[in-house]
């Protein structure tokens, strides 16, 4: 059985490696990730993971794994910032506040789809101007929901997490292993 990772995220590939899973191929789907009008963060994230999994072409004996991570500040979706200005807006909005990080995972084998989402509450400390400016200059915000990655420099901004750390990074490992197992993919192989 072959595993296709439908994500260009190096973090997701690294997280899979932590549980001994190495994708046979990486095929990130090209889909429109624009939220629908008045779409809430959790349904949006679930829809993105599902659409990504459905967009990856697979053959017999192939399982596709896709995920989407969304930062939610109340009902507001903070996606990947387009530029440093938008990253600064996101980080200032999150500064000194709690927010939710939602990661939805979808696993597809043929016509069957298994899906789960994990919501984690994260608190960001109040950011000083020098901290914000140094972080923006690092470019570590690029390609990251909410404009930050907890596994990088921004980890110094996060004093408190309630929930799955790996979900905040981009792939909740417990739930992912369960979904792969449900799809018949042998997660716990003997060496």
Rosetta blueprint (number, residue, H / E / L):
1 X L
2 X E
3 X E
4 X E
5 X E
6 X L
7 X L
8 X L
9 X L
10 X H
11 X H
12 X H
13 X H
14 X H
15 X H
16 X H
17 X H
18 X H
19 X L
20 X L
21 X L
22 X L
23 X L
24 X L
25 X E
26 X E
27 X L
28 X L
29 X L
30 X L
31 X L
32 X L
33 X L
34 X L
35 X L
36 X L
37 X L
38 X L
39 X L
40 X L
41 X H
42 X H
43 X H
44 X H
45 X H
46 X H
47 X H
48 X H
49 X H
50 X H
51 X H
52 X H
53 X H
54 X H
55 X H
56 X L
57 X L
58 X L
59 X L
60 X L
61 X L
62 X E
63 X E
64 X E
65 X E
66 X E
67 X E
68 X E
69 X E
70 X E
71 X E
72 X E
73 X E
74 X L
75 X L
76 X E
77 X E
78 X E
79 X L
80 X E
81 X L
82 X L
83 X L
84 X H
85 X H
86 X H
87 X H
88 X H
89 X H
90 X H
91 X H
92 X H
93 X H
94 X H
95 X L
96 X L
97 X L
98 X E
99 X E
100 X E
101 X E
102 X E
103 X E
104 X E
105 X E
106 X E
107 X E
108 X E
109 X E
110 X L
111 X L
112 X E
113 X E
114 X E
115 X E
116 X E
117 X E
118 X E
119 X E
120 X E
121 X E
122 X E
123 X E
124 X L
125 X L
126 X L
127 X L
128 X L
129 X H
130 X H
131 X H
132 X H
133 X H
134 X H
135 X H
136 X H
137 X H
138 X H
139 X L
140 X L
141 X L
142 X L
143 X L
144 X L
145 X E
146 X L
147 X L
148 X L
149 X L
150 X L
151 X L
152 X L
153 X H
154 X H
155 X H
156 X H
157 X H
158 X L
159 X L
160 X E
161 X E
162 X E
163 X L
164 X L
165 X H
166 X H
167 X H
168 X H
169 X H
170 X L
171 X L
172 X L
173 X H
174 X H
175 X H
176 X H
177 X H
178 X H
179 X H
180 X H
181 X H
182 X H
183 X L
184 X L
185 X L
186 X L
187 X L
188 X L
189 X L
190 X L
191 X L
